Amino acid sequence: MIKRNGLIDILRFVFAIFILFYHGFFIVEYNVPLGQSITTFFFLINGFFIKGVRVKYSNTPLFKSILLFLKDRLVKMGWPLLVGFIAALIGAYFNHFSNGIIRYLWFIQWILLFDIIYIVLTKFFDEKTIKIIAIIIVVIGTIMFSVWEYYYNCKGSSTPPNELIGVIFIPTGYLLSFMKPISKKYQGLLYALVFISLFGSAYLIFTTDTLLNRYLLFTAQTLCFISAINIYAKSNKTTSLLANMSLPIYVLQPLLLLIKDIFSIKEYRQIIIILK
């Protein structure tokens, strides 16, 4: 079983704040393609710890395992997910469903889907076979993303879907969980790589979108994650608290967007006038 890492806990909180900033609470304009890339770190985390799902539900029949998993995960997400979902529904209604219903909660449904897929795979295949399947998925996903990016940048087509990033980086995180630990004597170098990658990610998030910038952002977050999982940082109450705050920060974004939209959408202004 992989032990909890205090540095990963802190980075979860930091990248959740990055997402909050990027989705428009403190800036006026942002680039959707770069915005999609910020979730890379969270996809890597989900894939890295996904083996815990196998341990927890290994002795339970398939269908029951899926039901128990969904129950446990949704209960764990708790009230922030409920409030975020309700806010997303209200916001979608007043935006005439132009951004869909889920809006920024797509990440949640995607990691749940991959966890369920992993549960299904564990009932039929051993870990070695699942690793091969993961490698194939990463290769195919990377090719699809690269081709889509080419047509987006050169032909003016639509941007690659958010889900394609998950297809690449959740299995990547899973494969990294089998990586042999880097020696403790390189601890200082690993810390340096974490901070360089972290500040590099922060800079790239707010720059003009180019194909190079997107791949640099993917690389920076992956490098940050690889370095962090090899740093021997114990988790404590503070780091656990920060980690536990990252999910509410993420899923409550629709509520914050709803508050923000109140001051910019005609229908909201009419409601405020009626209430007055």
Disulfide bonds with the S-S distance in Angstrom:
none
